[in-house]
């Protein structure tokens, strides 16, 4: 979906956005616009020493892919409720990863419709929605059932909500990092 040059440009943009957020500057933008494909959403993951330091994204893009990468990178550095905002002295130790999401496809979770490492999941019921990226299940060594349970939990639903009729969607993502 993305060329190597596009991936590098998006990673550089995400890095500038994190640095701008940490230093209280305006987000980068209004430069030469990139020609990028459409995406269903994007997530930016920040790690420090290989451990999660922030990860936020969107399924409902508000703007271009590059605008969303910049916004999500800045939000990951400052708005992830699991972590305090990234400090300036942490910047040299951070690595960034971008997940560009493909379209959502509703599935029957009881069938073999989920391939760990290939598919991410979304579970929703009412106003609650949980999303886990494809790489999460592999990183944690989860089974397919654990992946479904954790996605339900992320939505604030009972872990078996997927068995009780909560809609489940899968998606693929192009994942790349520094």
N, C-alpha and C positions, 0 to 999 in steps of 0.2 A: 504494500500500500504506500509506504513512504520510502523515498530514496535515502541513501546514506547521508547525502548532503542535507536533506530536510530534517533527518533525525538529529544531526549535529547542530543545525540551526535552532531547533526546538529545545535541545538540551542547553545550549548557550543562553537562549532566551529565558528558560526556567531558572538558570543560575543567576542571571542578572536580576530577575524578579525577586528571588529570595534575598539577594544582597540589598536590593533597593528597599524591600520591606524591613529588613533588619536595621538599616541605616536611616529609615524614615524618609526616604525619597520617593518620588512618583514612580509608578511602575513603568518599565520600558514599553515603548510602543511608538506608533506613528512614524516608524522608519519605513524602509522599503518593504511593502507587503510581500509575504511569501505566497506562492501558489501551492495550496495544500488541498488534499481531498476532504470531503465532508466526513464527520465522525458522529457517532451517537453520544459520545461523551469522552471525557478525559480525566485521568487521575494523575497526580504528581505525588510520588513517594520520596520522602527524605530519610536517609539513613545516616547514622553516625557510628562508626566502628562496626558496621554490619548490622546494627540494631535499629529498629524502627524509631524515627524521631518525629515523624509527622506524615500524614497522608490524607489528602482531601481531593475531591473532584466533583464532577457533575455528570448527570445523565441528560440534562436539559441544557444544551448549549445556548448561551445568551449572545454569542458573537462568533467570530471566526475561530478556528482551531488555535491559531497563535495567541489570540486574545484570551482564550480559555486556559491555555497552558500558563501564560503569565499570571492570570488571576488565581488559578489553582495552586501554583507554586508559592505565591505570596501567602495565600490562605493556609497552606500546609505548614509554612514557617511560623505562622502567628495565630491561627484560629483553631487548630486541632485541639479539642477539649481534653485529650488524653495527656497533653504535654504543655509545659510553659513555652512561651515564644522563644524562638531560636535567638541566641545571643551572638554578638559580633565575634567573640573569641571562638565560637564553634564553627564558623564558616569554612576554615581550611580543612576541617575533618568531615565535612558532609559529602555524601554522594547522592545524586538524584536519579530517579527512574521515572519514566513517563509511560503510561498505559493509555493508548488510543483505542477506544471501544468501538466495536462494530455493532451492527443492529441487534436488538433484543429479539429473541424467539421464544414464545411460550412453549413449554414442554410438559410432558407427563413425567414427573420425577420418579415414579415407580418403575418406569421403563429404563433402559440403558441409554439414556439420552445425554448423560454427563460424562465427558472424558476429562479426568483430572489432569491439570496442567494445560489443557486446551481451552476449556470453558470456564468462564466466570459465571456467577449466579446472582440473580435478583429475586427476592421473595418479598411479596407485599400483601397487605391486608388493610383496607381502609386507608388511613393517612400514614401508616407505618410501612417503611421500606428499608430493606437491608441489602447491601451489595458487597460481595467479596470478589476480588480480582482472581483471574485464573491461577496466578503464581502462588497464591496464599495456601491453597490446599497442599501443594507440593512442598512448600517451605515448612509447613507444620506436620507433614506426613499423615494427613487425614485420609480417611476412607471417604467414599462418595456420601455415605449417610452422615458422617461427621461434618462434611462440607455443607450439606443441607441444613443440619442442626445449627451450625455456627452462623449461617446466613440468616436463619430465622431469629436466632438470638440477637444478631446485630440489628435486626428490625424491631427488637423489643417484643417479639412474639414468642409464644411457647416453642420449644425446640422441635416439637412435632407438628407445627402449624402446616408444614408441607404435606403431611399425611391427612390433615383435616381440611384440605381444599384451598389453602392459600395459593394464589397463582405463583408459579415458579417460571422464571425466564433464564435462558442461558445466552451468553454472548462470547465472542472471541475478542481478543485484544492484541494489538501490536505493542509489545513491551520492549523498551530499550532504555539503556542507562549509561551513565558515565563509567 
